[in-house]
Every structure is written in structure tokens, then in C-alpha cells.
């Protein structure tokens, strides 16, 4: 992905050098519809970045650097309608932008992408990102599809992201599904379910979170599959996330384990996370 993004940025710099200015949001959506393959990718990338910069400016109390022209949303809807289902990556960008801009077509379009055929999404990235976007939005309409993927999906990555998506999607059915996923045979699914429940204030996954503190767990997973937890950073991040989740729950029975980590863990980052957790512990 970094290589692809880098290539897109180079294309953008090339076109920018020719035109002397960067295209507006409305011009970029026109390029998504009418441009060549490289130009369409560049324009889609630019729109995502421009909307992100607008949101950042809003949080900082600044005016939007990229004004949303009156014709932008209608053009965005039209772009979705005119883009072939055989071009799912562009459709993902369009649906995500519509949803972020609170357009009524946004969430339904993201939901439609969850039904992308594996033949058009061999690595699952379209469905993964659509589900991640729906989770970030926390839209209740995504609860049932997320539960279906969590419980019945064949792709471990999709099941894992479904658990995280249910963290912010309201509904008791989602909470029940997350509790059931605590028994999933895959560690990443169990872990994400426990983290999601903790974010909901539900302590059902506390024992899984305590397991995630143990470095031996990751060594065992790596022994079974050499591609998993091959980087120390991933193990550290997982352990810190578990500490933060347990800290949100503030259960008396978990404090001793956090104290042990804070006092003598070999990883200084993990130890620091434990000390910070104890500072806020009642």
C-alpha cells in the first residue's frame, strides 16, 4: 500500500506541475468519472486527502481549505452510479466519502460493498475497508452485516475487523455476538472482541485481555504461524491495548496483574502503559 500511495503522489506532483494548481473537489470527482486509470486513482486519492484536511481544519477551528462546491455531492452520487461494479476500489472511495459527508446514499453504498464477490475482492480489502468505515461511523444499519461476518465469515481478517466494527455500532445483538466471539479459535478475533467489549464497558472479555498481557501467548502463535507476531512492535501494541482496555474496566481483580506489569515487565513501553493505567485506577 505504501508503494501504491507513493506512486499516486508522484502522479499528483506531475499533474500539479503541468496545471500549476491542484484540482478542487468538484474537479477531482469529474476526473474520477472521465479520466484515465492513473488519473482516476490520483483524483480519488486527492479527494480522500482533501476531505481529511477539511475535517482536521474543522476540529482546529479553521476554515476548510477545500470548499465543498454545491455540485460536489450530486456529482459524487452520479459517480457512484456510473462507476462499474468491476471497479470496486473507486466505488469504495466514493461510498466512504458520501458516508463521511452524511449523504443518505453513503451508508447503503458501503453496505452494498460488503456483498462484493470474492472474485472481485480476492484479498478481502474492499469488504475489510467498507466494514471498517461502517464501524467508524457507528451506524446501526451495519450491526446485522457485521454480526453475520463475525459469526459466519470464512476470512479471518474480515471476522477480526467485524469485531472491532461492533465496538461502536450500538445494539445488544452486537454485544451478544462479541461475547460469543470470545471463544473463537483465532486469537485475533478473540482479542478484538475483548477489546470491543471493554470499549463498550462490558467486562466479559477481561480474561482474554489478561491473556494478551503474556508474551508467551504471542510466541506460541508465532510458532504455529511464522507470519503472525513476527515484529516486536505488534506484540507491544497488542499488550498496551490490553492494558488500556483493562484500565477502562477498573476491575479490582485485574489490578494485581497491571501492577506486576508496571513493576517489572521487560518491555519499557508496556511497563509505562501499566504505570499510567494505575495512575487513573480508582
ABEGO torsion letter per residue (X at the ends): XAAAAAAAAAAAAAAAAAAGBBBBAAAAAAAAAABBAAAAAAAAAAAAAAAAAAAAAAAAGBBBABBBBAAAAAAAAAAAAABBAABAAAAAAAAAAAAAAGBAAAAAAAAAAAABBAAABAAGAAAAAAAAAAAAAGBAAAAAAAAAAAAABABAAAAAAAAAAAAABBEAAAAAAAAAAAABABAAAAAAAAAAAAAAGBAAAAAAAAAAABAAAAAAAAAABAABGABAAAAAAAAAAAAAAAAAAGBAAAAAAAAAAAAABABAAAAAAAAAAAAABX
